[in-house]
Each structure stands twice: as C-alpha cells, then as structure tokens.
Amino acid sequence: MIDKKSKTLPKEKFVTIYETFFKGEDFSLKSGNFWDELFLIKLNSNYIINEFKNISSNEDLIKLKKNINFLCNKAIEYLKFETNPIRLHNIIHTLYLFAYSISITKQIKLNSIETLEFLIGIEDAELKFQTIFDSIYAILTSDEASHYLKTISLRYLLALATQVENANDNLFMEHFMLNNSLFEAIIQIVSDPNSRSLHGRDSLLLLTILLQYQKYESENPYVVKLSILDDEMALTGIAMIMSSSLAEFNRNYANSQKEQEGESSWWNSVGTMIGNMFIGDEEKRRLLTLDDSVLIVLYESVHLNRNFISTLTHAATECSQITSSDSNLTNQAGTSSSNSISGPSTDQNSLDSNPNNMRLLNPLSLSIPTNNNSISQISPGLSSSIELNTQINPPSNLLVVFLQSCSAILQETKIDTNNTYDTIKLFMLILVCISEDQYANSLLHDSNLMYSVFLYQAKLRHRKINPDKVPISRQLACSMLDLIIEFIQSHLMKNFPFELYMKAIGVVHRLMCYQKKYRIRLDYNWQNLWNSLISIIKFVNSYESMFISKGHNIFLLYSKIIVIFNIFITYGDTFLPNAESYDYLYYDVMRMRQVFDNLLSLLNRYVSSSEHKEHVIRLFNQMSNIKSIINHFTPKIDAWSSANHVSSLTEQQVLEIVRTNYDSLTLKLEDDLDQYERYTERPHEEVFFTNLTKRIINETRMHISDLSKFDQVNMLVLNSI
C-alpha cells in the first residue's frame, strides 16, 4: 500500500518555469511559442514574491537583471497587440508582480533609476511607458474589460507610483505626468456608479499620490486638471466615494462605542463575541483608522476646485457602500458572466430579524423639529432608540459624515501618537478651506439647508453627558462651531497642540467674518463659544512660561481670540440672534473678568521683551474694548451690590445692570476685524504634505499587498471568459 503522505505532488508548470528564471537561465533565448504559452499559464503570485524575498542582496538581484528586464519588456511588447483576454490578464498581473516585489523587498536597495533599468530599461523608456499607459487607459475606459483586469491594472499603476517613499524622487512619476490621460480614465471610473463601487477607492488613491508629485516645483498636470474639472457627474462621484469611506469609518466607530459602553442587547453581544473571534486586533485597528488618502483628495478638491464646493451638501452617500476592490473579487468571480453589481437586499423583515444589520451613521433622515431655544447639540454615544439602516436612510451629504468623522477622531486626546495629529490637522485644513470660501459659507448658513449632525463628545470629568440626546436639524455652520468648541474643550492639556488651536480659531474667525458681512443671525448659543475661548486664555495663562520656552507665540493666539471677541462687541448687535445674546456677551466678559485681568498682567510683564514686543503692543490695543467694559461695569455692579446689601449677584441681576448701563459705555470702533491671512499651502504646509504623502505611500504598499485572492479569482474569472 502506498503511503499517500509520502507522495509529492507534481510542481505547477508556472513554478517549474520560474525556478529556472530565478536560477539565472537565459530567457532571451526562449522561442516565441514559449512566451505565448507563458502568458496563458495560471499565475502563482506568492511564489514570485517569495522568490524576491529570498534575494539577499543587490548583487544577487543584479544577476537576474537581464532576465527581469527581458521578461518585462516582452510583456510590454505583447501589450501592443494582445487581444486574448486570458493572456492580457496575465501580462498585466506579471508586470504588477515584478514592480511590486522589487519595491517591497527589504534586502533590495534600489533607487528609482535602478528600478527603472530593471523593469523597463532606459532605452526607449518613453515609448514603452506610452504602450503601458495607452493599454491601461483602454482597459480602464472599456465596458468590455473585466473588473478583475481593471483592478490589477490599477494595482500595477499603484505599484509604479509607490516605488520609492518620497514621491518626488520617483522617476516613474515623471512618466505619469507625461501620460496624464490617466486622469480622464479616473474621471470615467468615478462617474459611473458600477465602476465607482468597485474601483473608486483605488482610483482616488492613485490620484492622491499623483497630485503630490512636484506640486511645488513645477506644474503638475493632475493638479491643473483637478482644479478646472467641472463635470458634475465626476465631482459628485468623487464626493460619493469620500462620503462612503467616511460613512464606513463612522459605522465602525459607532459599533466600537457600543461595545465599550455595553449598550448592545444580549443577542448583539453574542454576535459581537462571535464576530471578534474572526477579527484580529490589527483588523480592528484598521477598521477604526481613517483613510488619510481620502482626506487628502477631499482637501485638494476643496482647496483647488470651487466647483466641488456644492457637492459638500448635495452629494449623498450611495445606499450600497463603496468597498475596496479586493472585497468584490469573489463576487466578481461568481458573476463573471455579467459585469453588473447586485445591490444589498433591503427586505425589511430580514433587517428586523438581524439587529447586526442595523448600521447607524447619522440620524439624518429623522423628521426632527427644530428648537429655537436649543443650545449645542453634541452627543457622546449613539442611542439605540435612533438607529437607522443606512441602506434605507443614508447620510444626507458629504459634509455631514465628514463632521461626524472629525468628532470621532477628536475623541483621541493623545494626538501625538498613532498619526492622529496628522489626521486632525488635515481635518482642520479642510475646515479652513471650507470656511474661507464664500459659496461654502452660503451653504453652511443657508436656513433652507438644515441637517441633523451627530457629533461625539469626549468624556471629561467636569461635565455630564446625556447619551440619549438627539441632535436637531440646524444649519451646518452650527455643527461646525460645535465641533470646534468640542476640540477646544477636550484638548486643553500640557501637551498643548498649539498649531491645531491656531487653525481652529482661524475657522471660527472666518465664520464670524461671513456672518458679520452678511448680517446672518444664526440661531446658536454663543455662550458656548465665548466660554471656550476664555478657557483657552485661562489655560495658556497658567502655562505661559512653558509654551514660550517651546517657541510658541502665545500672543498671536491671544490676539486671534480677542479679535473674535471684538467682532462680537463691535458688531454683535447686527448678527447675534437677539438682544439677549448681546447682553450675555457682556455678562460673560464680566463673569470672567479675572481671566482678562490676568492676561493684561501677563502683557505688562512681556511688553519690554524685544522678541514679543510687537505682538504684545498690538494685543494691548486690541483689548481696549474689553478693558472699557470691565472698567465701566465693575463699579456699577459694586455700587448696586453695596446699595442692595448683596455680596453675590445672580445672573439676572448682572444682566439687568448691563442693560441699564449700555448708554454710558464708550467703545472704540475697531478696524480690520474681518481681515485675515488667506490660506496658502506653500510654504506653511509643504513639509506636512510631503511627510503625509510618504506615510500614504507606505500604507498603499500594504494595501496592494493582499494577493491571496488574486490567484484564486484569476482562474475563476478567466475560465468564464
């Protein structure tokens, strides 16, 4: 009897051929029939990658240079005329495997010129790249090409675009710039709902990297084309991909919050326990990590293209969530005879029977009456009483899910770790660009555009949280202010994110300038903002020596805050919702007058400092109205207190004193309160985006590394052709 375990399976033909390849057999001597056969053989991706990992040095790789170069060039040669779908799949896949393997093998240290010599060759490189890009353009824009072929084509482009960590040092990127018709291919993908659902993420990821190449040194054609793009379908498609990515993050974050707070039912707890058995810690971290590449495209779109602004409030997420290409491969294989995508079932009975199908992102479709007396509507958790199925009730628009994602990320107070700082800074830059745009402001403040935005609130010792509070429908400017206030209140710590606070205050200032200019009476509890701004002054006063020793210009931060107060003091009667709000402004200044007195004392200490003298003197002048208010009302309050034998006045008593003594108050008319330095990326943020792009390139390499499904699906797809 033959022992089955002792039997060895015959090697795959692919492995047999490539064993000789990696041993150095001269493949240039192979006949034409050999190449016809090779590109029809079933691929083994892991074998190629492992063989590259076994290469221990550049010297060993150089021995294979002739074979690698000849094989890749033969594949490019076949691209010119190949019509056989199986061979075309395998050619692109082979080129992808070699480009990817060389870039991720740690033992191999090649610059982009050396990599180009291996994969393409210097001679006639432009013509070869023209062949590659023309072929891939035809694939990406074809209705006949399979989804798998489009996926592997995009992965090949991503492998070329991420050959080196610094995009500006990548010689392959220059050929992307010369062959910029790929932009039109990306636009076609994002414009079509089916293509967008399958290839939208990879397309935007590629666009993200291409936009960063030499953007400061020369004219990047992808930046130019994005800045003038006015195709409504394309812009809406881009917004939908972003919305769906952010919505997916929001859903995962909401589920994690439920698990932590123990709000799930017994049935949900069992489901969660079983689900966690199959999800590792790394996967959980991935699900709760926001894709910065999506945020960069959002930033670039808002920053460069004014036509994109309207999609912030008009583009809703699609009912069927955008997923990565990998997650669709199995479905593609099973339905390869048809390129259609079957949408998720919306059968209500099946949804009701399985609570885990409920996906809460935002209670946006609730019919919630507005409440004129409402103050800041921020909620710490997601109440099960307002859970909605997003397939039936999708989030209203991109800006809504963006703001909720911001609030979730802001729950992390240790922002100097896990790249959270970069993500929050990117959020702030997007908010700066939005708040600086006049059309965006008109949408934010439009009383006909009312949305219910669910924002998370950090758990702080000094405040209680109502987990059942349901947000009402309001203008989006209210939610943006809520978000900034939440950031201010939750990040007052010794490791003070000074730069982020400067940007947050800048967002508030821009919103105030718009409201002042157009006399927008926003129905908002402005006391929340005033108290938050005062809390910054109080906190920074407490640690002023430490901040100054770290090189922070605290006087510039103070100045930005005082300018906002001066807008309210000087022009508040023209845009505050009612006279009572204006009264409360003076009440809060008087209630916290000790904070302002301490600030004035601090300025007196630094007025003679040569380093800070200019900013200190300017700040002294800016505080003249606050000093006038304090000096005017303090004796009035003291006199009333003495006359009525009351040592501690109530809120209403102080308000009454304020109302009866307005007439005798003299204020200075401040000039240029609505002037601010318009945002420019260069030179202020050049280093930030360069470093962020490096991280995204490394993350992209991980993203395109999941090849486990490709070989399995490859044959399923090709066998059906």
MOZISUL-V130366 format. One record per backbone hydrogen bond with DSSP energy under -0.5 kcal/mol. NH is the residue of the N-H (numbers start at 1). CO is the residue of the C=O. If there is no record, write none. Layout:
nh;co
NH;CO
NH;CO
//
This chain:
nh;co
4;2
6;3
7;3
7;4
16;12
17;13
18;14
19;15
20;16
21;17
22;18
23;19
24;21
25;20
27;25
29;26
30;27
35;31
36;32
37;33
38;34
39;35
40;37
41;37
41;38
48;44
49;45
50;46
51;47
52;48
53;49
54;50
55;52
56;54
61;57
62;58
63;59
64;60
64;61
65;62
68;64
69;65
70;66
71;67
72;68
73;69
74;70
75;71
76;72
77;73
78;74
79;75
80;76
80;77
81;78
82;78
88;84
89;85
90;86
91;87
92;88
93;89
94;90
95;91
96;92
97;93
98;94
99;95
100;96
101;97
102;98
103;99
104;100
105;101
106;104
108;105
109;107
110;108
115;111
116;112
117;113
118;114
119;115
120;116
121;116
125;122
128;124
129;125
130;126
131;127
132;128
133;129
134;130
135;131
136;132
137;133
138;134
139;135
140;136
141;137
142;139
150;146
151;147
152;148
153;149
154;150
155;151
156;152
157;153
158;154
159;155
160;156
161;157
162;158
163;160
167;165
169;166
170;167
171;169
173;170
174;170
174;171
175;171
175;172
176;172
177;173
178;174
179;175
180;177
182;179
183;180
184;181
185;181
186;182
187;183
188;184
189;185
190;186
191;187
192;188
192;189
193;191
196;192
197;193
198;194
199;195
200;196
203;199
204;200
205;201
206;202
207;203
208;204
209;205
210;206
211;207
212;208
212;209
213;210
215;212
218;214
220;218
221;219
224;220
225;221
226;222
227;223
228;224
229;225
229;226
232;230
235;231
236;232
237;233
238;234
239;235
240;236
241;237
242;238
243;239
244;240
245;241
246;242
247;243
248;244
249;245
250;246
251;247
252;248
253;249
254;250
255;251
256;252
257;253
258;254
259;255
260;256
261;257
262;258
263;258
264;258
269;265
270;266
271;267
272;268
273;269
274;270
275;271
276;272
277;273
277;274
278;274
278;275
279;276
280;278
284;280
285;281
286;282
287;283
288;284
289;286
292;290
294;291
295;291
296;292
297;293
298;294
299;295
300;296
301;297
302;298
303;299
304;300
305;301
306;304
308;305
309;306
311;308
312;308
312;309
313;310
314;310
315;311
316;314
317;395
321;319
323;197
328;324
328;325
329;325
329;326
330;326
332;328
333;329
334;330
335;331
336;333
338;335
342;340
343;341
351;347
352;348
353;349
354;350
354;351
357;354
358;355
360;358
361;359
364;362
366;363
368;366
369;367
372;370
374;371
378;376
379;455
383;381
386;383
387;384
390;359
390;388
392;389
393;389
398;311
398;315
399;312
401;397
402;398
403;399
404;400
405;401
406;402
407;403
408;404
409;405
410;406
411;408
412;409
413;411
415;413
417;414
420;417
421;415
423;419
424;420
425;421
426;422
427;423
428;424
429;425
430;426
431;427
432;428
433;429
434;430
435;431
436;432
437;433
437;434
441;437
442;438
443;439
444;440
445;441
446;443
449;446
450;448
451;474
453;451
453;472
454;452
455;453
460;458
463;460
467;465
469;466
471;469
474;451
476;449
477;444
478;475
479;475
480;476
481;477
482;478
483;479
484;480
485;481
486;482
487;483
488;484
489;485
490;486
491;487
491;488
493;491
496;494
498;496
501;497
502;498
503;499
504;500
505;501
506;502
507;503
508;504
509;505
510;506
511;507
512;508
513;509
514;510
515;511
516;512
517;513
518;514
519;515
520;515
521;519
522;520
522;575
524;522
526;524
528;525
529;525
530;526
531;527
532;528
533;529
534;530
535;531
536;532
537;533
538;534
539;535
540;536
541;537
542;538
543;539
543;540
544;541
547;543
548;544
549;545
550;546
551;548
552;547
554;552
556;553
557;553
558;554
559;555
560;556
561;557
562;558
563;559
564;560
565;561
566;562
567;563
568;564
569;565
570;566
571;567
572;568
574;571
575;571
575;572
576;572
581;578
582;578
583;579
584;580
585;581
586;582
587;583
588;584
589;585
590;586
591;587
592;588
593;590
595;592
596;592
597;593
598;594
599;595
600;596
601;597
602;598
603;599
604;600
605;601
606;602
607;603
609;606
613;609
616;612
617;613
618;614
619;615
620;616
621;617
622;618
623;619
624;621
627;623
628;624
629;625
630;626
631;627
632;628
633;629
634;630
635;631
636;632
637;633
638;634
639;635
640;636
641;637
642;638
643;639
644;640
645;642
646;641
654;650
655;651
656;652
657;653
658;654
659;655
660;656
661;657
661;658
662;659
665;662
667;665
670;668
675;672
678;676
685;681
686;683
689;685
690;686
691;687
692;688
693;689
694;690
695;691
696;692
697;693
698;694
699;695
700;696
701;697
702;698
703;699
704;700
705;702
706;703
707;705
710;707
711;707
712;708
713;709
714;710
715;711
716;712
717;713
718;714
719;715
720;716
720;717
721;718
//
